[in-house]
Amino acid sequence: MWLILFIVCLVLSGLTAFPLVHELRWAEDLLRSSASPVPEQFPALMEWITKVRTGLDQTDAKYPFVLYGTDWLAFAHLVIAVAFYGPYRDPVRNIWVIEFGMIACAGIIPLALICGPVRGIPFWWSVIDMSFGVFGVLPLLVARRMIKRLEALEGTPRPEPAPTAAPAG
């Protein structure tokens, strides 16, 4: 269940990276609607959404090939999601994928703290980005703990890598 949740979130995150220009227009329209308290309650958020939407619109109009990078970002999310099928199918043998995911979640924090200021991202938005690592690691921690229990119940240790042969001569 925890792996399925993680996989679904990765897939959704990937799929939403494809139509960024349209999503930002839709989000800005929704946030500016008369029913939304965002412009009055969170003016910095509204200003940031407008700035990002404007930047994406201008980039899409003048340099649409730049957005090809976000297509690759989307693709990477989908490919990583596929990798998590391994632990779903054979958890003990593929626990390394869970551990890889945990390392990736931890890596979000320094990435946001270093690259956010370099790219002019407001700190509060970097905190939102970092939350994906914090919330992402939670189902992986639960899954890892459950896999370790399963490993203990089965009494079969995780296979170790084969030793490499010493070079001849």
N, C-alpha and C positions, 0 to 999 in steps of 0.2 A: 504494500500500500504506500509506504513512504517513498520507495523508488518510483512508483508510478506517478505520485505527486510531483517529484523532482523532474521526471521526464516530461510531464505535461507542462510544467512551468518553463522548462528550457525550450520546448517546442513553441509555446505561446510567445515567449520572449523573442525567439527567432522569427516567427511569422510576422510579428508586429514591427520588426526592423525593416521589412521590405517597403511598406507604403508610408514612410515617415512624413513626406510632404503633405499627403492627404490627411494623415492622422493629426498632424499639428494644426492644420486648418480647422478640422472638425473639433479638436480639443479647445482651441481658442474661441471658436464660435459658441461652444457649449459653456465655457467659463464666462463668457461675456453676456450670456443670455440674462434676461431680467430675473429669472428664478435663481441665479447663481449669486452667492454671497462673496465669491472670490475677489472681484475687483475692489470691494470695500474692505473686506476682512484680511485679504492677503495680497496687497498691491505689489509687493516684490515678486510674488509668484506670477501674477498676471503680466507684469513687465518682462519677466524672464521668458515666459511662454511666447509672448509677442516678439521678443528679440530673436528667439530660436526659430520661430515660424518665418520671420522676415529673412533671416539668414538662409534657411532652407529654400524658401521661394526664390531668392536671388541666385543661390547656387544652382538650383534646378533649372532656372531660366538661362543662365549664362554658361554654366559648367556642369551639366548633368552627369558627366563621367565621374565627378568627385563622389557622387552618391553611390557609385559602384562599390565603394569601400563598405558602405552599410549593407549592401547586398551580400558581401563576403562575411560580414559580421553575422548576418542572419543565417547564412549557410553554416558557419561555424557552430552556432547554437544547435542547429538541427543535427549536425554530425556528432557533436558531443552527446546529444540526447540519445542517439543510436548506440553510442558506446555503453550507456547505462543499461542496455538490454542484457549485456553480459552478466552483470551481477544479479539481475532479475532471474535469468535462466539458471545460473550456477553461482550462487552467492559466495560460497567459501573460496572457490577457485578464483573468482574475479573480484575479491575484496579490494584489490589494488585500484580498481576503477573508482570505488567509493573514496579511497584515500586520495587519489588524484583529484577528485572533485572537491574534497575538503581543502586541499592545498590551493586549488584554483579559487575557492571562496575566500580563503585567507588573503590571497594575492590581490583581491579587489580593493582591499583597504589601502595598501601602499600605492596602488595605481591611482586611486581617486585622490589621495593626499598629495601625490607628486604631480600627476598630469592635470588634475583639476585646476590648480593655480596657474600652471603654465599655459593652459588653454582659456583662461579667463572664466572658468566655471565658478559660480558663487559657492561659498563653503557649504551653505545649507543644502544645495543641490548635491554636492559631493557626499554629504551625510546620507541623503536618500540613496545615492548610488552604492555607498558602503553597506547600507541596510540589506541589499540584495545578497551580499556575501554573508552577512550575519544570519539572515533568515534562510538562505540557501544551505548553510552548513547544518542547520538543525535537523532536517530530515535525514541528512547523510550521517550525522552522529547517531541517530536512532537506528538507522539501517546497519551501521557498522557494529553497534552494540548487539543487535539481533543476530548478525552474521557470526560474531564471535561466540555467542551462545550456541548457535547451530553447530559451529565447528567443534565446540566442546562436547555437545551431545553426540555428534557423529564420531568423535574420537579420532578424527582424521585431521592431522595438521595440514596447513596450507602447503602446497608443493613449493619447494625451494628451487631457485634457478639452478640449472645444471652447472657444475664447475667447468671452467674453461681449461682446455689442455695447455700445458706448458709448451712454450715454443721449442721446436727441435733445434738441437745444436748447441 
